[in-house]
Amino acid sequence: MPRALTDGSAEDSVRVGGHEVHGLPVDLETRCVHWHQPWDVVALALPCCERLHPCRECHDAVAGHEAQLWPPDRFDAEAILCGACGSPMSIERYLAADACPCCAAVFNPGCRLHRHRYFAEQPASAGAARAG
């Protein structure tokens, strides 16, 4: 049963590719109430809890703790999940991609504007990096 939150909404979780994704109503491809366009198919874990969420807003709403950013020395962590196929990938691999390397589902190009909400800084090799 979904957990009631202080704002009256309810936490939801779904299994995608065998991974639990937490947020505010999450669909089977990791879209949520905040990001729900066809290309919004990424879930991210933050190092503070390493639980997958569709977006930072979902994390902040349901996690019950302050978010931490991924430091560059941990960009090898498999903290990203493609919502289209359920394949996990490293932060480094995600930042270098425009689409899922496993199923070719295109990621939202606008996520580049929000990378500072997930990643402490960019490694030189990432160039125009992205986040959900």
C-alpha positions as protocol buffer text, in pm:
chain_id: "A"
residue {
  index: 1
  type: MET
  ca { x: 0 y: 0 z: 0 }
}
residue {
  index: 2
  type: PRO
  ca { x: 136 y: 346 z: -85 }
}
residue {
  index: 3
  type: ARG
  ca { x: 275 y: 549 z: 203 }
}
residue {
  index: 4
  type: ALA
  ca { x: 84 y: 874 z: 272 }
}
residue {
  index: 5
  type: LEU
  ca { x: 302 y: 1186 z: 261 }
}
residue {
  index: 6
  type: THR
  ca { x: 258 y: 1511 z: 448 }
}
residue {
  index: 7
  type: ASP
  ca { x: 130 y: 1695 z: 139 }
}
residue {
  index: 8
  type: GLY
  ca { x: -157 y: 1446 z: 95 }
}
residue {
  index: 9
  type: SER
  ca { x: 2 y: 1258 z: -196 }
}
residue {
  index: 10
  type: ALA
  ca { x: 111 y: 897 z: -175 }
}
residue {
  index: 11
  type: GLU
  ca { x: 445 y: 730 z: -242 }
}
residue {
  index: 12
  type: ASP
  ca { x: 430 y: 473 z: -517 }
}
residue {
  index: 13
  type: SER
  ca { x: 675 y: 212 z: -632 }
}
residue {
  index: 14
  type: VAL
  ca { x: 699 y: -14 z: -935 }
}
residue {
  index: 15
  type: ARG
  ca { x: 937 y: -285 z: -1048 }
}
residue {
  index: 16
  type: VAL
  ca { x: 1117 y: -210 z: -1373 }
}
residue {
  index: 17
  type: GLY
  ca { x: 1358 y: -472 z: -1500 }
}
residue {
  index: 18
  type: GLY
  ca { x: 1367 y: -627 z: -1154 }
}
residue {
  index: 19
  type: HIS
  ca { x: 1454 y: -293 z: -987 }
}
residue {
  index: 20
  type: GLU
  ca { x: 1226 y: -105 z: -746 }
}
residue {
  index: 21
  type: VAL
  ca { x: 1159 y: 258 z: -849 }
}
residue {
  index: 22
  type: HIS
  ca { x: 1007 y: 493 z: -587 }
}
residue {
  index: 23
  type: GLY
  ca { x: 824 y: 820 z: -644 }
}
residue {
  index: 24
  type: LEU
  ca { x: 494 y: 994 z: -686 }
}
residue {
  index: 25
  type: PRO
  ca { x: 281 y: 784 z: -910 }
}
residue {
  index: 26
  type: VAL
  ca { x: 536 y: 606 z: -1123 }
}
residue {
  index: 27
  type: ASP
  ca { x: 441 y: 426 z: -1443 }
}
residue {
  index: 28
  type: LEU
  ca { x: 602 y: 107 z: -1573 }
}
residue {
  index: 29
  type: GLU
  ca { x: 863 y: 307 z: -1770 }
}
residue {
  index: 30
  type: THR
  ca { x: 960 y: 533 z: -1474 }
}
residue {
  index: 31
  type: ARG
  ca { x: 757 y: 840 z: -1567 }
}
residue {
  index: 32
  type: CYS
  ca { x: 615 y: 1032 z: -1272 }
}
residue {
  index: 33
  type: VAL
  ca { x: 386 y: 1325 z: -1194 }
}
residue {
  index: 34
  type: HIS
  ca { x: 675 y: 1567 z: -1253 }
}
residue {
  index: 35
  type: TRP
  ca { x: 818 y: 1424 z: -1577 }
}
residue {
  index: 36
  type: HIS
  ca { x: 581 y: 1226 z: -1797 }
}
residue {
  index: 37
  type: GLN
  ca { x: 664 y: 1283 z: -2163 }
}
residue {
  index: 38
  type: PRO
  ca { x: 731 y: 977 z: -2383 }
}
residue {
  index: 39
  type: TRP
  ca { x: 1111 y: 1025 z: -2356 }
}
residue {
  index: 40
  type: ASP
  ca { x: 1113 y: 1057 z: -1975 }
}
residue {
  index: 41
  type: VAL
  ca { x: 1234 y: 700 z: -1926 }
}
residue {
  index: 42
  type: VAL
  ca { x: 1518 y: 727 z: -1675 }
}
residue {
  index: 43
  type: ALA
  ca { x: 1530 y: 657 z: -1304 }
}
residue {
  index: 44
  type: LEU
  ca { x: 1826 y: 769 z: -1096 }
}
residue {
  index: 45
  type: ALA
  ca { x: 1959 y: 673 z: -756 }
}
residue {
  index: 46
  type: LEU
  ca { x: 2137 y: 928 z: -539 }
}
residue {
  index: 47
  type: PRO
  ca { x: 2425 y: 825 z: -311 }
}
residue {
  index: 48
  type: CYS
  ca { x: 2239 y: 922 z: 7 }
}
residue {
  index: 49
  type: CYS
  ca { x: 2002 y: 626 z: -18 }
}
residue {
  index: 50
  type: GLU
  ca { x: 2083 y: 450 z: -346 }
}
residue {
  index: 51
  type: ARG
  ca { x: 1709 y: 405 z: -411 }
}
residue {
  index: 52
  type: LEU
  ca { x: 1589 y: 464 z: -765 }
}
residue {
  index: 53
  type: HIS
  ca { x: 1353 y: 759 z: -826 }
}
residue {
  index: 54
  type: PRO
  ca { x: 1222 y: 901 z: -1156 }
}
residue {
  index: 55
  type: CYS
  ca { x: 1348 y: 1248 z: -1064 }
}
residue {
  index: 56
  type: ARG
  ca { x: 1495 y: 1462 z: -787 }
}
residue {
  index: 57
  type: GLU
  ca { x: 1149 y: 1597 z: -701 }
}
residue {
  index: 58
  type: CYS
  ca { x: 1025 y: 1243 z: -635 }
}
residue {
  index: 59
  type: HIS
  ca { x: 1333 y: 1172 z: -420 }
}
residue {
  index: 60
  type: ASP
  ca { x: 1279 y: 1489 z: -218 }
}
residue {
  index: 61
  type: ALA
  ca { x: 909 y: 1410 z: -170 }
}
residue {
  index: 62
  type: VAL
  ca { x: 944 y: 1050 z: -52 }
}
residue {
  index: 63
  type: ALA
  ca { x: 1298 y: 990 z: 79 }
}
residue {
  index: 64
  type: GLY
  ca { x: 1267 y: 1164 z: 415 }
}
residue {
  index: 65
  type: HIS
  ca { x: 1626 y: 1295 z: 405 }
}
residue {
  index: 66
  type: GLU
  ca { x: 1832 y: 1557 z: 224 }
}
residue {
  index: 67
  type: ALA
  ca { x: 1964 y: 1457 z: -117 }
}
residue {
  index: 68
  type: GLN
  ca { x: 2335 y: 1415 z: -182 }
}
residue {
  index: 69
  type: LEU
  ca { x: 2503 y: 1455 z: -520 }
}
residue {
  index: 70
  type: TRP
  ca { x: 2721 y: 1193 z: -689 }
}
residue {
  index: 71
  type: PRO
  ca { x: 3089 y: 1286 z: -668 }
}
residue {
  index: 72
  type: PRO
  ca { x: 3291 y: 1240 z: -989 }
}
residue {
  index: 73
  type: ASP
  ca { x: 3502 y: 963 z: -834 }
}
residue {
  index: 74
  type: ARG
  ca { x: 3185 y: 751 z: -812 }
}
residue {
  index: 75
  type: PHE
  ca { x: 3059 y: 802 z: -1167 }
}
residue {
  index: 76
  type: ASP
  ca { x: 3131 y: 432 z: -1225 }
}
residue {
  index: 77
  type: ALA
  ca { x: 2835 y: 345 z: -998 }
}
residue {
  index: 78
  type: GLU
  ca { x: 2536 y: 178 z: -1168 }
}
residue {
  index: 79
  type: ALA
  ca { x: 2293 y: 443 z: -1049 }
}
residue {
  index: 80
  type: ILE
  ca { x: 2085 y: 491 z: -1365 }
}
residue {
  index: 81
  type: LEU
  ca { x: 1803 y: 272 z: -1494 }
}
residue {
  index: 82
  type: CYS
  ca { x: 1648 y: 283 z: -1840 }
}
residue {
  index: 83
  type: GLY
  ca { x: 1273 y: 278 z: -1785 }
}
residue {
  index: 84
  type: ALA
  ca { x: 1207 y: 145 z: -2135 }
}
residue {
  index: 85
  type: CYS
  ca { x: 1403 y: -179 z: -2103 }
}
residue {
  index: 86
  type: GLY
  ca { x: 1499 y: -195 z: -1734 }
}
residue {
  index: 87
  type: SER
  ca { x: 1874 y: -200 z: -1800 }
}
residue {
  index: 88
  type: PRO
  ca { x: 2099 y: -43 z: -1537 }
}
residue {
  index: 89
  type: MET
  ca { x: 2397 y: 167 z: -1643 }
}
residue {
  index: 90
  type: SER
  ca { x: 2677 y: 361 z: -1485 }
}
residue {
  index: 91
  type: ILE
  ca { x: 2655 y: 735 z: -1444 }
}
residue {
  index: 92
  type: GLU
  ca { x: 2952 y: 771 z: -1676 }
}
residue {
  index: 93
  type: ARG
  ca { x: 2780 y: 567 z: -1949 }
}
residue {
  index: 94
  type: TYR
  ca { x: 2455 y: 761 z: -1908 }
}
residue {
  index: 95
  type: LEU
  ca { x: 2626 y: 1100 z: -1926 }
}
residue {
  index: 96
  type: ALA
  ca { x: 2787 y: 1002 z: -2256 }
}
residue {
  index: 97
  type: ALA
  ca { x: 2463 y: 877 z: -2417 }
}
residue {
  index: 98
  type: ASP
  ca { x: 2166 y: 1034 z: -2592 }
}
residue {
  index: 99
  type: ALA
  ca { x: 1978 y: 703 z: -2583 }
}
residue {
  index: 100
  type: CYS
  ca { x: 1987 y: 377 z: -2392 }
}
residue {
  index: 101
  type: PRO
  ca { x: 2288 y: 171 z: -2504 }
}
residue {
  index: 102
  type: CYS
  ca { x: 2079 y: -147 z: -2466 }
}
residue {
  index: 103
  type: CYS
  ca { x: 1744 y: -67 z: -2630 }
}
residue {
  index: 104
  type: ALA
  ca { x: 1807 y: 268 z: -2806 }
}
residue {
  index: 105
  type: ALA
  ca { x: 1520 y: 445 z: -2624 }
}
residue {
  index: 106
  type: VAL
  ca { x: 1592 y: 817 z: -2658 }
}
residue {
  index: 107
  type: PHE
  ca { x: 1647 y: 1006 z: -2332 }
}
residue {
  index: 108
  type: ASN
  ca { x: 1495 y: 1350 z: -2274 }
}
residue {
  index: 109
  type: PRO
  ca { x: 1754 y: 1598 z: -2406 }
}
residue {
  index: 110
  type: GLY
  ca { x: 1625 y: 1861 z: -2162 }
}
residue {
  index: 111
  type: CYS
  ca { x: 1766 y: 1656 z: -1873 }
}
residue {
  index: 112
  type: ARG
  ca { x: 2104 y: 1817 z: -1944 }
}
residue {
  index: 113
  type: LEU
  ca { x: 1970 y: 2132 z: -1780 }
}
residue {
  index: 114
  type: HIS
  ca { x: 1921 y: 1950 z: -1448 }
}
residue {
  index: 115
  type: ARG
  ca { x: 2248 y: 1759 z: -1414 }
}
residue {
  index: 116
  type: HIS
  ca { x: 2359 y: 1982 z: -1126 }
}
residue {
  index: 117
  type: ARG
  ca { x: 2072 y: 1835 z: -919 }
}
residue {
  index: 118
  type: TYR
  ca { x: 2229 y: 1486 z: -937 }
}
residue {
  index: 119
  type: PHE
  ca { x: 2601 y: 1514 z: -1009 }
}
residue {
  index: 120
  type: ALA
  ca { x: 2856 y: 1723 z: -818 }
}
residue {
  index: 121
  type: GLU
  ca { x: 3060 y: 1812 z: -1126 }
}
residue {
  index: 122
  type: GLN
  ca { x: 3131 y: 1689 z: -1474 }
}
residue {
  index: 123
  type: PRO
  ca { x: 3429 y: 1480 z: -1569 }
}
residue {
  index: 124
  type: ALA
  ca { x: 3615 y: 1628 z: -1868 }
}
residue {
  index: 125
  type: SER
  ca { x: 3511 y: 1332 z: -2088 }
}
residue {
  index: 126
  type: ALA
  ca { x: 3136 y: 1379 z: -2035 }
}
residue {
  index: 127
  type: GLY
  ca { x: 3104 y: 1696 z: -2243 }
}
residue {
  index: 128
  type: ALA
  ca { x: 2737 y: 1792 z: -2266 }
}
residue {
  index: 129
  type: ALA
  ca { x: 2613 y: 1567 z: -1987 }
}
residue {
  index: 130
  type: ARG
  ca { x: 2255 y: 1492 z: -1888 }
}
residue {
  index: 131
  type: ALA
  ca { x: 2038 y: 1397 z: -1592 }
}
residue {
  index: 132
  type: GLY
  ca { x: 1667 y: 1321 z: -1550 }
}
